Amino acid sequence: MAGKKLSTGLNDRPKDASIGQTAGGFPDDSGKPVDVGDEEIETTRKKIADDPREKLLKEVREQEDASRTGSE
């Protein structure tokens, strides 16, 4: 039963065949490289480096201020 095909349509493959790049070995690098600008890299770096506690405190303060002024 192992290796028996599930269908004859577009997804025609043996039952025990790997899906996508989940198999061992080197990945299939058929995708296009991603072009990222320096500005986007720096923005992402800042988002990652921000202190989570400070970020949460800032969000809480903003929500408190919004509820006091009546604009949420």
mmCIF file as Biopython writes it, N, C-alpha, C and O atoms, coordinates in Angstrom:
data_model
#
loop_
_atom_site.group_PDB
_atom_site.id
_atom_site.type_symbol
_atom_site.label_atom_id
_atom_site.label_alt_id
_atom_site.label_comp_id
_atom_site.label_asym_id
_atom_site.label_entity_id
_atom_site.label_seq_id
_atom_site.pdbx_PDB_ins_code
_atom_site.Cartn_x
_atom_site.Cartn_y
_atom_site.Cartn_z
_atom_site.occupancy
_atom_site.B_iso_or_equiv
_atom_site.auth_seq_id
_atom_site.auth_asym_id
_atom_site.pdbx_PDB_model_num
ATOM 1   N N  . MET A ? 1  ? 0.817   -1.183 0.000   1.0 0.0 1  A 1 
ATOM 2   C CA . MET A ? 1  ? 0.000   0.000  0.000   1.0 0.0 1  A 1 
ATOM 3   C C  . MET A ? 1  ? 0.867   1.254  0.000   1.0 0.0 1  A 1 
ATOM 4   O O  . MET A ? 1  ? 0.460   2.286  -0.533  1.0 0.0 1  A 1 
ATOM 5   N N  . ALA A ? 2  ? 2.063   1.176  0.594   1.0 0.0 2  A 1 
ATOM 6   C CA . ALA A ? 2  ? 2.953   2.325  0.615   1.0 0.0 2  A 1 
ATOM 7   C C  . ALA A ? 2  ? 3.358   2.690  -0.802  1.0 0.0 2  A 1 
ATOM 8   O O  . ALA A ? 2  ? 3.661   1.816  -1.614  1.0 0.0 2  A 1 
ATOM 9   N N  . GLY A ? 3  ? 3.362   3.976  -1.095  1.0 0.0 3  A 1 
ATOM 10  C CA . GLY A ? 3  ? 3.737   4.426  -2.419  1.0 0.0 3  A 1 
ATOM 11  C C  . GLY A ? 3  ? 2.587   4.447  -3.392  1.0 0.0 3  A 1 
ATOM 12  O O  . GLY A ? 3  ? 2.766   4.859  -4.538  1.0 0.0 3  A 1 
ATOM 13  N N  . LYS A ? 4  ? 1.415   4.018  -2.978  1.0 0.0 4  A 1 
ATOM 14  C CA . LYS A ? 4  ? 0.262   4.024  -3.857  1.0 0.0 4  A 1 
ATOM 15  C C  . LYS A ? 4  ? -0.234  5.464  -4.036  1.0 0.0 4  A 1 
ATOM 16  O O  . LYS A ? 4  ? -0.294  6.232  -3.076  1.0 0.0 4  A 1 
ATOM 17  N N  . LYS A ? 5  ? -0.580  5.810  -5.250  1.0 0.0 5  A 1 
ATOM 18  C CA . LYS A ? 5  ? -1.013  7.167  -5.536  1.0 0.0 5  A 1 
ATOM 19  C C  . LYS A ? 5  ? -2.408  7.427  -4.986  1.0 0.0 5  A 1 
ATOM 20  O O  . LYS A ? 5  ? -3.269  6.548  -4.965  1.0 0.0 5  A 1 
ATOM 21  N N  . LEU A ? 6  ? -2.603  8.685  -4.537  1.0 0.0 6  A 1 
ATOM 22  C CA . LEU A ? 6  ? -3.891  9.083  -3.991  1.0 0.0 6  A 1 
ATOM 23  C C  . LEU A ? 6  ? -4.848  9.575  -5.069  1.0 0.0 6  A 1 
ATOM 24  O O  . LEU A ? 6  ? -6.061  9.396  -4.963  1.0 0.0 6  A 1 
ATOM 25  N N  . SER A ? 7  ? -4.295  10.195 -6.103  1.0 0.0 7  A 1 
ATOM 26  C CA . SER A ? 7  ? -5.156  10.733 -7.155  1.0 0.0 7  A 1 
ATOM 27  C C  . SER A ? 7  ? -4.406  10.756 -8.476  1.0 0.0 7  A 1 
ATOM 28  O O  . SER A ? 7  ? -3.229  10.403 -8.543  1.0 0.0 7  A 1 
ATOM 29  N N  . THR A ? 8  ? -5.085  11.167 -9.502  1.0 0.0 8  A 1 
ATOM 30  C CA . THR A ? 8  ? -4.447  11.316 -10.807 1.0 0.0 8  A 1 
ATOM 31  C C  . THR A ? 8  ? -4.539  12.761 -11.274 1.0 0.0 8  A 1 
ATOM 32  O O  . THR A ? 8  ? -4.244  13.063 -12.430 1.0 0.0 8  A 1 
ATOM 33  N N  . GLY A ? 9  ? -4.950  13.658 -10.375 1.0 0.0 9  A 1 
ATOM 34  C CA . GLY A ? 9  ? -5.123  15.071 -10.713 1.0 0.0 9  A 1 
ATOM 35  C C  . GLY A ? 9  ? -3.845  15.869 -10.554 1.0 0.0 9  A 1 
ATOM 36  O O  . GLY A ? 9  ? -2.745  15.334 -10.700 1.0 0.0 9  A 1 
ATOM 37  N N  . LEU A ? 10 ? -3.995  17.169 -10.250 1.0 0.0 10 A 1 
ATOM 38  C CA . LEU A ? 10 ? -2.850  18.059 -10.119 1.0 0.0 10 A 1 
ATOM 39  C C  . LEU A ? 10 ? -1.942  17.683 -8.954  1.0 0.0 10 A 1 
ATOM 40  O O  . LEU A ? 10 ? -0.738  17.934 -9.004  1.0 0.0 10 A 1 
ATOM 41  N N  . ASN A ? 11 ? -2.499  17.088 -7.912  1.0 0.0 11 A 1 
ATOM 42  C CA . ASN A ? 11 ? -1.712  16.697 -6.747  1.0 0.0 11 A 1 
ATOM 43  C C  . ASN A ? 11 ? -1.270  15.243 -6.828  1.0 0.0 11 A 1 
ATOM 44  O O  . ASN A ? 11 ? -1.149  14.570 -5.804  1.0 0.0 11 A 1 
ATOM 45  N N  . ASP A ? 12 ? -1.036  14.768 -8.009  1.0 0.0 12 A 1 
ATOM 46  C CA . ASP A ? 12 ? -0.658  13.375 -8.247  1.0 0.0 12 A 1 
ATOM 47  C C  . ASP A ? 12 ? 0.738   13.116 -7.689  1.0 0.0 12 A 1 
ATOM 48  O O  . ASP A ? 12 ? 1.727   13.585 -8.253  1.0 0.0 12 A 1 
ATOM 49  N N  . ARG A ? 13 ? 0.827   12.380 -6.597  1.0 0.0 13 A 1 
ATOM 50  C CA . ARG A ? 13 ? 2.102   12.000 -6.011  1.0 0.0 13 A 1 
ATOM 51  C C  . ARG A ? 13 ? 1.882   10.790 -5.103  1.0 0.0 13 A 1 
ATOM 52  O O  . ARG A ? 13 ? 0.762   10.543 -4.654  1.0 0.0 13 A 1 
ATOM 53  N N  . PRO A ? 14 ? 2.939   10.046 -4.838  1.0 0.0 14 A 1 
ATOM 54  C CA . PRO A ? 14 ? 2.801   8.925  -3.910  1.0 0.0 14 A 1 
ATOM 55  C C  . PRO A ? 14 ? 2.427   9.415  -2.512  1.0 0.0 14 A 1 
ATOM 56  O O  . PRO A ? 14 ? 2.754   10.539 -2.131  1.0 0.0 14 A 1 
ATOM 57  N N  . LYS A ? 15 ? 1.751   8.577  -1.765  1.0 0.0 15 A 1 
ATOM 58  C CA . LYS A ? 15 ? 1.262   8.946  -0.437  1.0 0.0 15 A 1 
ATOM 59  C C  . LYS A ? 15 ? 2.402   9.314  0.507   1.0 0.0 15 A 1 
ATOM 60  O O  . LYS A ? 15 ? 2.237   10.204 1.341   1.0 0.0 15 A 1 
ATOM 61  N N  . ASP A ? 16 ? 3.537   8.663  0.399   1.0 0.0 16 A 1 
ATOM 62  C CA . ASP A ? 16 ? 4.643   8.918  1.307   1.0 0.0 16 A 1 
ATOM 63  C C  . ASP A ? 16 ? 5.625   9.972  0.783   1.0 0.0 16 A 1 
ATOM 64  O O  . ASP A ? 16 ? 6.693   10.148 1.370   1.0 0.0 16 A 1 
ATOM 65  N N  . ALA A ? 17 ? 5.298   10.666 -0.288  1.0 0.0 17 A 1 
ATOM 66  C CA . ALA A ? 17 ? 6.170   11.707 -0.829  1.0 0.0 17 A 1 
ATOM 67  C C  . ALA A ? 17 ? 6.105   12.944 0.054   1.0 0.0 17 A 1 
ATOM 68  O O  . ALA A ? 17 ? 5.068   13.232 0.652   1.0 0.0 17 A 1 
ATOM 69  N N  . SER A ? 18 ? 7.215   13.676 0.135   1.0 0.0 18 A 1 
ATOM 70  C CA . SER A ? 18 ? 7.250   14.885 0.954   1.0 0.0 18 A 1 
ATOM 71  C C  . SER A ? 18 ? 6.472   16.006 0.259   1.0 0.0 18 A 1 
ATOM 72  O O  . SER A ? 18 ? 6.281   16.002 -0.957  1.0 0.0 18 A 1 
ATOM 73  N N  . ILE A ? 19 ? 6.040   16.949 1.064   1.0 0.0 19 A 1 
ATOM 74  C CA . ILE A ? 19 ? 5.275   18.077 0.550   1.0 0.0 19 A 1 
ATOM 75  C C  . ILE A ? 19 ? 6.159   19.313 0.583   1.0 0.0 19 A 1 
ATOM 76  O O  . ILE A ? 19 ? 6.761   19.615 1.613   1.0 0.0 19 A 1 
ATOM 77  N N  . GLY A ? 20 ? 6.241   20.019 -0.515  1.0 0.0 20 A 1 
ATOM 78  C CA . GLY A ? 20 ? 6.999   21.268 -0.569  1.0 0.0 20 A 1 
ATOM 79  C C  . GLY A ? 20 ? 8.442   21.074 -0.192  1.0 0.0 20 A 1 
ATOM 80  O O  . GLY A ? 20 ? 9.106   20.165 -0.690  1.0 0.0 20 A 1 
ATOM 81  N N  . GLN A ? 21 ? 8.935   21.930 0.694   1.0 0.0 21 A 1 
ATOM 82  C CA . GLN A ? 21 ? 10.333  21.874 1.116   1.0 0.0 21 A 1 
ATOM 83  C C  . GLN A ? 21 ? 10.480  21.223 2.484   1.0 0.0 21 A 1 
ATOM 84  O O  . GLN A ? 21 ? 11.397  21.558 3.234   1.0 0.0 21 A 1 
ATOM 85  N N  . THR A ? 22 ? 9.590   20.299 2.815   1.0 0.0 22 A 1 
ATOM 86  C CA . THR A ? 22 ? 9.661   19.644 4.112   1.0 0.0 22 A 1 
ATOM 87  C C  . THR A ? 22 ? 10.609  18.456 4.111   1.0 0.0 22 A 1 
ATOM 88  O O  . THR A ? 22 ? 10.880  17.885 5.168   1.0 0.0 22 A 1 
ATOM 89  N N  . ALA A ? 23 ? 11.116  18.075 2.954   1.0 0.0 23 A 1 
ATOM 90  C CA . ALA A ? 23 ? 12.016  16.922 2.868   1.0 0.0 23 A 1 
ATOM 91  C C  . ALA A ? 23 ? 13.416  17.316 3.314   1.0 0.0 23 A 1 
ATOM 92  O O  . ALA A ? 23 ? 13.741  18.501 3.390   1.0 0.0 23 A 1 
ATOM 93  N N  . GLY A ? 24 ? 14.216  16.352 3.599   1.0 0.0 24 A 1 
ATOM 94  C CA . GLY A ? 24 ? 15.589  16.611 3.989   1.0 0.0 24 A 1 
ATOM 95  C C  . GLY A ? 24 ? 16.415  17.084 2.807   1.0 0.0 24 A 1 
ATOM 96  O O  . GLY A ? 24 ? 15.961  17.050 1.663   1.0 0.0 24 A 1 
ATOM 97  N N  . GLY A ? 25 ? 17.616  17.521 3.089   1.0 0.0 25 A 1 
ATOM 98  C CA . GLY A ? 25 ? 18.506  17.976 2.031   1.0 0.0 25 A 1 
ATOM 99  C C  . GLY A ? 25 ? 18.371  19.459 1.769   1.0 0.0 25 A 1 
ATOM 100 O O  . GLY A ? 25 ? 17.736  20.182 2.538   1.0 0.0 25 A 1 
ATOM 101 N N  . PHE A ? 26 ? 18.966  19.905 0.688   1.0 0.0 26 A 1 
ATOM 102 C CA . PHE A ? 26 ? 18.940  21.319 0.348   1.0 0.0 26 A 1 
ATOM 103 C C  . PHE A ? 26 ? 17.563  21.734 -0.165  1.0 0.0 26 A 1 
ATOM 104 O O  . PHE A ? 26 ? 16.913  20.965 -0.873  1.0 0.0 26 A 1 
ATOM 105 N N  . PRO A ? 27 ? 17.113  22.938 0.182   1.0 0.0 27 A 1 
ATOM 106 C CA . PRO A ? 27 ? 15.804  23.392 -0.277  1.0 0.0 27 A 1 
ATOM 107 C C  . PRO A ? 27 ? 15.814  23.729 -1.762  1.0 0.0 27 A 1 
ATOM 108 O O  . PRO A ? 27 ? 16.866  23.967 -2.357  1.0 0.0 27 A 1 
ATOM 109 N N  . ASP A ? 28 ? 14.645  23.744 -2.332  1.0 0.0 28 A 1 
ATOM 110 C CA . ASP A ? 28 ? 14.472  24.129 -3.723  1.0 0.0 28 A 1 
ATOM 111 C C  . ASP A ? 28 ? 14.470  25.656 -3.775  1.0 0.0 28 A 1 
ATOM 112 O O  . ASP A ? 28 ? 13.498  26.289 -3.364  1.0 0.0 28 A 1 
ATOM 113 N N  . ASP A ? 29 ? 15.540  26.241 -4.270  1.0 0.0 29 A 1 
ATOM 114 C CA . ASP A ? 29 ? 15.658  27.699 -4.308  1.0 0.0 29 A 1 
ATOM 115 C C  . ASP A ? 29 ? 15.096  28.271 -5.599  1.0 0.0 29 A 1 
ATOM 116 O O  . ASP A ? 29 ? 15.767  29.045 -6.281  1.0 0.0 29 A 1 
ATOM 117 N N  . SER A ? 30 ? 13.900  27.904 -5.929  1.0 0.0 30 A 1 
ATOM 118 C CA . SER A ? 30 ? 13.313  28.381 -7.168  1.0 0.0 30 A 1 
ATOM 119 C C  . SER A ? 30 ? 12.583  29.705 -6.995  1.0 0.0 30 A 1 
ATOM 120 O O  . SER A ? 30 ? 12.146  30.293 -7.985  1.0 0.0 30 A 1 
ATOM 121 N N  . GLY A ? 31 ? 12.440  30.192 -5.767  1.0 0.0 31 A 1 
ATOM 122 C CA . GLY A ? 31 ? 11.747  31.451 -5.522  1.0 0.0 31 A 1 
ATOM 123 C C  . GLY A ? 31 ? 12.622  32.644 -5.874  1.0 0.0 31 A 1 
ATOM 124 O O  . GLY A ? 31 ? 13.845  32.534 -5.963  1.0 0.0 31 A 1 
ATOM 125 N N  . LYS A ? 32 ? 11.972  33.785 -6.073  1.0 0.0 32 A 1 
ATOM 126 C CA . LYS A ? 32 ? 12.695  35.018 -6.388  1.0 0.0 32 A 1 
ATOM 127 C C  . LYS A ? 32 ? 13.313  35.580 -5.108  1.0 0.0 32 A 1 
ATOM 128 O O  . LYS A ? 32 ? 12.707  35.489 -4.040  1.0 0.0 32 A 1 
ATOM 129 N N  . PRO A ? 33 ? 14.509  36.159 -5.202  1.0 0.0 33 A 1 
ATOM 130 C CA . PRO A ? 33 ? 15.100  36.778 -4.018  1.0 0.0 33 A 1 
ATOM 131 C C  . PRO A ? 33 ? 14.282  38.011 -3.615  1.0 0.0 33 A 1 
ATOM 132 O O  . PRO A ? 33 ? 13.697  38.686 -4.462  1.0 0.0 33 A 1 
ATOM 133 N N  . VAL A ? 34 ? 14.254  38.284 -2.332  1.0 0.0 34 A 1 
ATOM 134 C CA . VAL A ? 34 ? 13.489  39.408 -1.816  1.0 0.0 34 A 1 
ATOM 135 C C  . VAL A ? 34 ? 14.388  40.636 -1.787  1.0 0.0 34 A 1 
ATOM 136 O O  . VAL A ? 34 ? 15.485  40.597 -1.230  1.0 0.0 34 A 1 
ATOM 137 N N  . ASP A ? 35 ? 13.919  41.725 -2.391  1.0 0.0 35 A 1 
ATOM 138 C CA . ASP A ? 35 ? 14.662  42.982 -2.365  1.0 0.0 35 A 1 
ATOM 139 C C  . ASP A ? 35 ? 14.133  43.837 -1.228  1.0 0.0 35 A 1 
ATOM 140 O O  . ASP A ? 35 ? 12.964  44.222 -1.212  1.0 0.0 35 A 1 
ATOM 141 N N  . VAL A ? 36 ? 15.016  44.129 -0.270  1.0 0.0 36 A 1 
ATOM 142 C CA . VAL A ? 36 ? 14.627  44.920 0.894   1.0 0.0 36 A 1 
ATOM 143 C C  . VAL A ? 36 ? 15.577  46.101 0.992   1.0 0.0 36 A 1 
ATOM 144 O O  . VAL A ? 36 ? 16.795  45.948 0.904   1.0 0.0 36 A 1 
ATOM 145 N N  . GLY A ? 37 ? 14.997  47.283 1.178   1.0 0.0 37 A 1 
ATOM 146 C CA . GLY A ? 37 ? 15.801  48.482 1.283   1.0 0.0 37 A 1 
ATOM 147 C C  . GLY A ? 37 ? 16.390  48.658 2.668   1.0 0.0 37 A 1 
ATOM 148 O O  . GLY A ? 37 ? 15.933  48.045 3.632   1.0 0.0 37 A 1 
ATOM 149 N N  . ASP A ? 38 ? 17.418  49.508 2.761   1.0 0.0 38 A 1 
ATOM 150 C CA . ASP A ? 38 ? 18.077  49.759 4.041   1.0 0.0 38 A 1 
ATOM 151 C C  . ASP A ? 38 ? 17.122  50.360 5.066   1.0 0.0 38 A 1 
ATOM 152 O O  . ASP A ? 38 ? 17.214  50.063 6.257   1.0 0.0 38 A 1 
ATOM 153 N N  . GLU A ? 39 ? 16.203  51.207 4.598   1.0 0.0 39 A 1 
ATOM 154 C CA . GLU A ? 39 ? 15.245  51.836 5.504   1.0 0.0 39 A 1 
ATOM 155 C C  . GLU A ? 39 ? 14.332  50.795 6.159   1.0 0.0 39 A 1 
ATOM 156 O O  . GLU A ? 39 ? 14.071  50.858 7.361   1.0 0.0 39 A 1 
ATOM 157 N N  . GLU A ? 40 ? 13.854  49.847 5.366   1.0 0.0 40 A 1 
ATOM 158 C CA . GLU A ? 40 ? 12.989  48.798 5.899   1.0 0.0 40 A 1 
ATOM 159 C C  . GLU A ? 40 ? 13.746  47.890 6.866   1.0 0.0 40 A 1 
ATOM 160 O O  . GLU A ? 40 ? 13.186  47.432 7.862   1.0 0.0 40 A 1 
ATOM 161 N N  . ILE A ? 41 ? 15.009  47.635 6.571   1.0 0.0 41 A 1 
ATOM 162 C CA . ILE A ? 41 ? 15.837  46.821 7.458   1.0 0.0 41 A 1 
ATOM 163 C C  . ILE A ? 41 ? 15.990  47.525 8.803   1.0 0.0 41 A 1 
ATOM 164 O O  . ILE A ? 41 ? 15.860  46.895 9.852   1.0 0.0 41 A 1 
ATOM 165 N N  . GLU A ? 42 ? 16.266  48.825 8.778   1.0 0.0 42 A 1 
ATOM 166 C CA . GLU A ? 42 ? 16.448  49.581 10.014  1.0 0.0 42 A 1 
ATOM 167 C C  . GLU A ? 42 ? 15.154  49.669 10.816  1.0 0.0 42 A 1 
ATOM 168 O O  . GLU A ? 42 ? 15.179  49.565 12.042  1.0 0.0 42 A 1 
ATOM 169 N N  . THR A ? 43 ? 14.026  49.860 10.138  1.0 0.0 43 A 1 
ATOM 170 C CA . THR A ? 43 ? 12.727  49.909 10.807  1.0 0.0 43 A 1 
ATOM 171 C C  . THR A ? 43 ? 12.429  48.589 11.503  1.0 0.0 43 A 1 
ATOM 172 O O  . THR A ? 43 ? 11.992  48.573 12.653  1.0 0.0 43 A 1 
ATOM 173 N N  . THR A ? 44 ? 12.663  47.495 10.814  1.0 0.0 44 A 1 
ATOM 174 C CA . THR A ? 44 ? 12.427  46.169 11.392  1.0 0.0 44 A 1 
ATOM 175 C C  . THR A ? 44 ? 13.371  45.912 12.561  1.0 0.0 44 A 1 
ATOM 176 O O  . THR A ? 44 ? 12.971  45.344 13.577  1.0 0.0 44 A 1 
ATOM 177 N N  . ARG A ? 45 ? 14.605  46.327 12.414  1.0 0.0 45 A 1 
ATOM 178 C CA . ARG A ? 45 ? 15.581  46.147 13.498  1.0 0.0 45 A 1 
ATOM 179 C C  . ARG A ? 45 ? 15.136  46.895 14.755  1.0 0.0 45 A 1 
ATOM 180 O O  . ARG A ? 45 ? 15.276  46.379 15.864  1.0 0.0 45 A 1 
ATOM 181 N N  . LYS A ? 46 ? 14.604  48.101 14.591  1.0 0.0 46 A 1 
ATOM 182 C CA . LYS A ? 46 ? 14.122  48.887 15.733  1.0 0.0 46 A 1 
ATOM 183 C C  . LYS A ? 46 ? 12.915  48.212 16.386  1.0 0.0 46 A 1 
ATOM 184 O O  . LYS A ? 46 ? 12.798  48.198 17.612  1.0 0.0 46 A 1 
ATOM 185 N N  . LYS A ? 47 ? 12.027  47.660 15.578  1.0 0.0 47 A 1 
ATOM 186 C CA . LYS A ? 47 ? 10.851  46.976 16.119  1.0 0.0 47 A 1 
ATOM 187 C C  . LYS A ? 47 ? 11.262  45.766 16.954  1.0 0.0 47 A 1 
ATOM 188 O O  . LYS A ? 47 ? 10.678  45.500 18.004  1.0 0.0 47 A 1 
ATOM 189 N N  . ILE A ? 48 ? 12.253  45.051 16.488  1.0 0.0 48 A 1 
ATOM 190 C CA . ILE A ? 48 ? 12.707  43.862 17.196  1.0 0.0 48 A 1 
ATOM 191 C C  . ILE A ? 48 ? 13.460  44.243 18.461  1.0 0.0 48 A 1 
ATOM 192 O O  . ILE A ? 48 ? 13.332  43.568 19.483  1.0 0.0 48 A 1 
ATOM 193 N N  . ALA A ? 49 ? 14.250  45.323 18.408  1.0 0.0 49 A 1 
ATOM 194 C CA . ALA A ? 49 ? 15.097  45.712 19.523  1.0 0.0 49 A 1 
ATOM 195 C C  . ALA A ? 49 ? 14.336  46.445 20.622  1.0 0.0 49 A 1 
ATOM 196 O O  . ALA A ? 49 ? 14.842  46.541 21.740  1.0 0.0 49 A 1 
ATOM 197 N N  . ASP A ? 50 ? 13.134  46.969 20.346  1.0 0.0 50 A 1 
ATOM 198 C CA . ASP A ? 50 ? 12.374  47.694 21.364  1.0 0.0 50 A 1 
ATOM 199 C C  . ASP A ? 50 ? 12.110  46.798 22.566  1.0 0.0 50 A 1 
ATOM 200 O O  . ASP A ? 50 ? 11.882  45.595 22.438  1.0 0.0 50 A 1 
ATOM 201 N N  . ASP A ? 51 ? 12.149  47.422 23.732  1.0 0.0 51 A 1 
ATOM 202 C CA . ASP A ? 51 ? 11.882  46.714 24.976  1.0 0.0 51 A 1 
ATOM 203 C C  . ASP A ? 51 ? 10.393  46.384 25.035  1.0 0.0 51 A 1 
ATOM 204 O O  . ASP A ? 51 ? 9.571   47.300 25.001  1.0 0.0 51 A 1 
ATOM 205 N N  . PRO A ? 52 ? 10.022  45.118 25.121  1.0 0.0 52 A 1 
ATOM 206 C CA . PRO A ? 52 ? 8.600   44.749 25.126  1.0 0.0 52 A 1 
ATOM 207 C C  . PRO A ? 52 ? 7.822   45.391 26.273  1.0 0.0 52 A 1 
ATOM 208 O O  . PRO A ? 52 ? 6.657   45.752 26.108  1.0 0.0 52 A 1 
ATOM 209 N N  . ARG A ? 53 ? 8.464   45.533 27.434  1.0 0.0 53 A 1 
ATOM 210 C CA . ARG A ? 53 ? 7.781   46.137 28.585  1.0 0.0 53 A 1 
ATOM 211 C C  . ARG A ? 53 ? 7.455   47.601 28.311  1.0 0.0 53 A 1 
ATOM 212 O O  . ARG A ? 53 ? 6.345   48.055 28.587  1.0 0.0 53 A 1 
ATOM 213 N N  . GLU A ? 54 ? 8.420   48.338 27.770  1.0 0.0 54 A 1 
ATOM 214 C CA . GLU A ? 54 ? 8.198   49.748 27.453  1.0 0.0 54 A 1 
ATOM 215 C C  . GLU A ? 54 ? 7.122   49.904 26.380  1.0 0.0 54 A 1 
ATOM 216 O O  . GLU A ? 54 ? 6.299   50.817 26.447  1.0 0.0 54 A 1 
ATOM 217 N N  . LYS A ? 55 ? 7.132   49.020 25.404  1.0 0.0 55 A 1 
ATOM 218 C CA . LYS A ? 55 ? 6.134   49.062 24.340  1.0 0.0 55 A 1 
ATOM 219 C C  . LYS A ? 55 ? 4.734   48.833 24.910  1.0 0.0 55 A 1 
ATOM 220 O O  . LYS A ? 55 ? 3.791   49.528 24.532  1.0 0.0 55 A 1 
ATOM 221 N N  . LEU A ? 56 ? 4.594   47.873 25.806  1.0 0.0 56 A 1 
ATOM 222 C CA . LEU A ? 56 ? 3.310   47.585 26.425  1.0 0.0 56 A 1 
ATOM 223 C C  . LEU A ? 56 ? 2.845   48.757 27.291  1.0 0.0 56 A 1 
ATOM 224 O O  . LEU A ? 56 ? 1.675   49.138 27.246  1.0 0.0 56 A 1 
ATOM 225 N N  . LEU A ? 57 ? 3.756   49.325 28.075  1.0 0.0 57 A 1 
ATOM 226 C CA . LEU A ? 57 ? 3.401   50.483 28.893  1.0 0.0 57 A 1 
ATOM 227 C C  . LEU A ? 57 ? 2.929   51.655 28.036  1.0 0.0 57 A 1 
ATOM 228 O O  . LEU A ? 57 ? 1.979   52.348 28.401  1.0 0.0 57 A 1 
ATOM 229 N N  . LYS A ? 58 ? 3.576   51.873 26.920  1.0 0.0 58 A 1 
ATOM 230 C CA . LYS A ? 58 ? 3.186   52.952 26.010  1.0 0.0 58 A 1 
ATOM 231 C C  . LYS A ? 58 ? 1.783   52.708 25.466  1.0 0.0 58 A 1 
ATOM 232 O O  . LYS A ? 58 ? 0.968   53.629 25.417  1.0 0.0 58 A 1 
ATOM 233 N N  . GLU A ? 59 ? 1.496   51.469 25.057  1.0 0.0 59 A 1 
ATOM 234 C CA . GLU A ? 59 ? 0.168   51.134 24.541  1.0 0.0 59 A 1 
ATOM 235 C C  . GLU A ? 59 ? -0.906  51.330 25.604  1.0 0.0 59 A 1 
ATOM 236 O O  . GLU A ? 59 ? -1.992  51.826 25.305  1.0 0.0 59 A 1 
ATOM 237 N N  . VAL A ? 60 ? -0.604  50.940 26.858  1.0 0.0 60 A 1 
ATOM 238 C CA . VAL A ? 60 ? -1.570  51.098 27.952  1.0 0.0 60 A 1 
ATOM 239 C C  . VAL A ? 60 ? -1.826  52.575 28.204  1.0 0.0 60 A 1 
ATOM 240 O O  . VAL A ? 60 ? -2.974  52.983 28.377  1.0 0.0 60 A 1 
ATOM 241 N N  . ARG A ? 61 ? -0.771  53.380 28.227  1.0 0.0 61 A 1 
ATOM 242 C CA . ARG A ? 61 ? -0.935  54.829 28.428  1.0 0.0 61 A 1 
ATOM 243 C C  . ARG A ? 61 ? -1.794  55.438 27.325  1.0 0.0 61 A 1 
ATOM 244 O O  . ARG A ? 61 ? -2.663  56.267 27.596  1.0 0.0 61 A 1 
ATOM 245 N N  . GLU A ? 62 ? -1.551  55.028 26.083  1.0 0.0 62 A 1 
ATOM 246 C CA . GLU A ? 62 ? -2.337  55.554 24.961  1.0 0.0 62 A 1 
ATOM 247 C C  . GLU A ? 62 ? -3.807  55.176 25.100  1.0 0.0 62 A 1 
ATOM 248 O O  . GLU A ? 62 ? -4.687  55.991 24.826  1.0 0.0 62 A 1 
ATOM 249 N N  . GLN A ? 63 ? -4.075  53.944 25.525  1.0 0.0 63 A 1 
ATOM 250 C CA . GLN A ? 63 ? -5.465  53.509 25.708  1.0 0.0 63 A 1 
ATOM 251 C C  . GLN A ? 63 ? -6.125  54.254 26.861  1.0 0.0 63 A 1 
ATOM 252 O O  . GLN A ? 63 ? -7.299  54.613 26.775  1.0 0.0 63 A 1 
ATOM 253 N N  . GLU A ? 64 ? -5.383  54.488 27.934  1.0 0.0 64 A 1 
ATOM 254 C CA . GLU A ? 64 ? -5.932  55.249 29.055  1.0 0.0 64 A 1 
ATOM 255 C C  . GLU A ? 64 ? -6.245  56.676 28.636  1.0 0.0 64 A 1 
ATOM 256 O O  . GLU A ? 64 ? -7.299  57.209 28.982  1.0 0.0 64 A 1 
ATOM 257 N N  . ASP A ? 65 ? -5.342  57.292 27.898  1.0 0.0 65 A 1 
ATOM 258 C CA . ASP A ? 65 ? -5.569  58.660 27.431  1.0 0.0 65 A 1 
ATOM 259 C C  . ASP A ? 65 ? -6.769  58.720 26.497  1.0 0.0 65 A 1 
ATOM 260 O O  . ASP A ? 65 ? -7.563  59.659 26.553  1.0 0.0 65 A 1 
ATOM 261 N N  . ALA A ? 66 ? -6.896  57.716 25.641  1.0 0.0 66 A 1 
ATOM 262 C CA . ALA A ? 66 ? -8.029  57.680 24.708  1.0 0.0 66 A 1 
ATOM 263 C C  . ALA A ? 66 ? -9.344  57.503 25.450  1.0 0.0 66 A 1 
ATOM 264 O O  . ALA A ? 66 ? -10.353 58.089 25.058  1.0 0.0 66 A 1 
ATOM 265 N N  . SER A ? 67 ? -9.353  56.708 26.514  1.0 0.0 67 A 1 
ATOM 266 C CA . SER A ? 67 ? -10.595 56.496 27.253  1.0 0.0 67 A 1 
ATOM 267 C C  . SER A ? 67 ? -10.963 57.735 28.071  1.0 0.0 67 A 1 
ATOM 268 O O  . SER A ? 67 ? -12.144 58.009 28.284  1.0 0.0 67 A 1 
ATOM 269 N N  . ARG A ? 68 ? -9.957  58.482 28.530  1.0 0.0 68 A 1 
ATOM 270 C CA . ARG A ? 68 ? -10.232 59.720 29.267  1.0 0.0 68 A 1 
ATOM 271 C C  . ARG A ? 68 ? -10.819 60.786 28.360  1.0 0.0 68 A 1 
ATOM 272 O O  . ARG A ? 68 ? -11.724 61.520 28.756  1.0 0.0 68 A 1 
ATOM 273 N N  . THR A ? 69 ? -10.299 60.868 27.140  1.0 0.0 69 A 1 
ATOM 274 C CA . THR A ? 69 ? -10.800 61.890 26.209  1.0 0.0 69 A 1 
ATOM 275 C C  . THR A ? 69 ? -12.019 61.427 25.442  1.0 0.0 69 A 1 
ATOM 276 O O  . THR A ? 69 ? -12.657 62.218 24.747  1.0 0.0 69 A 1 
ATOM 277 N N  . GLY A ? 70 ? -12.344 60.166 25.562  1.0 0.0 70 A 1 
ATOM 278 C CA . GLY A ? 70 ? -13.536 59.636 24.896  1.0 0.0 70 A 1 
ATOM 279 C C  . GLY A ? 70 ? -13.336 59.245 23.453  1.0 0.0 70 A 1 
ATOM 280 O O  . GLY A ? 70 ? -14.308 59.095 22.713  1.0 0.0 70 A 1 
ATOM 281 N N  . SER A ? 71 ? -12.094 59.077 23.035  1.0 0.0 71 A 1 
ATOM 282 C CA . SER A ? 71 ? -11.834 58.657 21.646  1.0 0.0 71 A 1 
ATOM 283 C C  . SER A ? 71 ? -11.026 57.372 21.659  1.0 0.0 71 A 1 
ATOM 284 O O  . SER A ? 71 ? -9.868  57.354 22.077  1.0 0.0 71 A 1 
ATOM 285 N N  . GLU A ? 72 ? -11.646 56.306 21.198  1.0 0.0 72 A 1 
ATOM 286 C CA . GLU A ? 72 ? -10.944 55.032 21.147  1.0 0.0 72 A 1 
ATOM 287 C C  . GLU A ? 72 ? -10.820 54.575 19.732  1.0 0.0 72 A 1 
ATOM 288 O O  . GLU A ? 72 ? -10.255 53.513 19.474  1.0 0.0 72 A 1 
#
